Structure formats: structure tokens, C-alpha cells
Amino acid sequence: ASDKKIGILTVGLGGNNGVTLLAGALANKHELEWETQKERMAANWYGCITQIPPRGHHGGVGFKGRFPLADVASAAFGGWDVRPTPLGQALYE
């Protein structure tokens, strides 16, 4: 599955879902970490069912390793939006 490449084209890339998708993928790709008031946190794929292994009583949620899916870390992202807002600024809106 690691040799598979995918492209992700997002309509409305500058919107809430688009910039969150892009920021999460970049945070995981670059293994970002940060401090909170309570603990040190690291980027993870929790919430992305295609990127986490099966877990739970009957295999539960998670498809990684169950099906030959591409790794999002090797994805090429593209998209467009009707707003001219730069993506970095769109994260704060």
C-alpha cells in the first residue's frame, strides 16, 4: 500500500474542511509536536478512518492494513475556492 500514490482535489480548499484537511495532513507528514498547558501533543490520524488500524471489539473503525489503501502522507493535494484568501490566513477565519 505504501507504493500507491493518490491525488486529493478539494472544492472549497480555503473553507473550514479544506484547510483542516490540509493542515492535518501536513502536521502528520512533518510529525509536528506542540505543548499544551497539561502535556506534549503530537499529530496523529485519529478521526481519519482510512489511516488508522482497525480497533474495537469486532475490528471496529479503521481501514489501514485491512484494504490496500494509499498513505495520505504521500498524497498530492490540490483544489480551489471562490475566495482569494491565502490558505494560511484561512486557517484563522
Buried (B, 14 or more C-beta within 10 A) or exposed (E): EEEEEEEBEBEBBBBEEBBEBBBBBEBBBEEEEEEEEEEEEEBEBEEBEBBBEBEEEEEEEBBBEEEEBBBBBEBEBEBEBEEEBEBEEBBEE
